[in-house]
Amino acid sequence: MPNTTGPGYTNPADNPWPSDATRRPELWAKGLRNPWGFWRDPVTGDLWMGDVGNNTVEEVDRIPAAMAGANLGWYFIEGDQVNHDGAPPDALAPIFTYRHDEIGPAVIGGRIYRGDAIPSLRGAYVFADMAGRVMAIGAGDETVTLTVSLPGVVITGFGEGPDGELYVLTLQGGVLKIVPT
């Protein structure tokens, strides 16, 4: 059981269900399957994540800061694919999806790039698939703008230095810094 009374523990100030006895007070969104790599953008307050699919589709989600209580549609919707009747009409669509047979089996959420070393990447959301492909979605949520493959490398997460430069965490290669080519 989590320590909900310890120092520094708080619930979101914009919790959408503060008095709903059927939900834990920590909940801020619903309809997620297996989010891997939550990250709250300190500039916009938006919540970014990779949400690992079940059967065929991976998704990248962005919940705008003003949308506390957003419903991402799981279990009715997997990525951009409706799997069951009863999908919530208000489900927030992912900003990017891909099929397992196209890129890989599990999306790894990342970070917005705020560094200086790669000016063309600034403001883009950098994420990956565990199978070794690093990708980026441009600042305006346009399609993927960068792909780098790391064959044979299993990616597990991202880190960020105090200078805004990004690092890829891997099982085989340790910590890899993203640098310009």
Secondary structure as the mmCIF struct_conf table of DSSP 4:
data_model
#
loop_
_struct_conf.conf_type_id
_struct_conf.id
_struct_conf.beg_label_comp_id
_struct_conf.beg_label_asym_id
_struct_conf.beg_label_seq_id
_struct_conf.end_label_comp_id
_struct_conf.end_label_asym_id
_struct_conf.end_label_seq_id
BEND BEND1 THR A 4 GLY A 6
TURN_TY1_P TURN_TY1_P1 PRO A 7 GLY A 8
TURN_TY1_P TURN_TY1_P2 ALA A 13 ASP A 14
BEND BEND2 PRO A 16 PRO A 16
TURN_TY1_P TURN_TY1_P3 PRO A 18 SER A 19
TURN_TY1_P TURN_TY1_P4 ALA A 21 THR A 22
BEND BEND3 ARG A 23 ARG A 23
TURN_TY1_P TURN_TY1_P5 PRO A 25 GLU A 26
STRN STRN1 LYS A 30 LYS A 30
BEND BEND4 ARG A 33 ARG A 33
STRN STRN2 PRO A 35 ARG A 40
TURN_TY1_P TURN_TY1_P6 PRO A 42 THR A 44
STRN STRN3 LEU A 47 ASP A 51
BEND BEND5 ASN A 54 THR A 56
STRN STRN4 VAL A 57 ILE A 63
TURN_TY1_P TURN_TY1_P7 ALA A 65 ALA A 66
TURN_TY1_P TURN_TY1_P8 ALA A 68 GLY A 69
STRN STRN5 ASN A 71 ASN A 71
TURN_TY1_P TURN_TY1_P9 TRP A 74 PHE A 76
STRN STRN6 ILE A 77 GLU A 78
TURN_TY1_P TURN_TY1_P10 GLY A 79 ASP A 80
STRN STRN7 GLN A 81 VAL A 82
BEND BEND6 HIS A 84 HIS A 84
TURN_TY1_P TURN_TY1_P11 ASP A 85 GLY A 86
TURN_TY1_P TURN_TY1_P12 PRO A 89 ASP A 90
HELX_LH_PP_P HELX_LH_PP_P1 ALA A 91 PRO A 94
BEND BEND7 ILE A 95 ILE A 95
STRN STRN8 PHE A 96 ARG A 99
TURN_TY1_P TURN_TY1_P13 HIS A 100 ILE A 103
BEND BEND8 PRO A 105 PRO A 105
STRN STRN9 VAL A 107 ILE A 112
BEND BEND9 ASP A 116 ALA A 117
HELX_RH_3T_P HELX_RH_3T_P1 PRO A 119 LEU A 121
TURN_TY1_P TURN_TY1_P14 ARG A 122 GLY A 123
HELX_LH_PP_P HELX_LH_PP_P2 ALA A 124 ALA A 124
STRN STRN10 TYR A 125 ASP A 129
TURN_TY1_P TURN_TY1_P15 MET A 130 GLY A 132
STRN STRN11 ARG A 133 ILE A 137
TURN_TY1_P TURN_TY1_P16 ALA A 139 GLY A 140
BEND BEND10 THR A 143 THR A 143
STRN STRN12 VAL A 144 SER A 149
TURN_TY1_P TURN_TY1_P17 PRO A 151 GLY A 152
STRN STRN13 ILE A 155 GLU A 160
TURN_TY1_P TURN_TY1_P18 PRO A 162 ASP A 163
BEND BEND11 GLY A 164 GLY A 164
STRN STRN14 LEU A 166 THR A 170
BEND BEND12 LEU A 171 GLY A 173
STRN STRN15 VAL A 175 LYS A 177
#
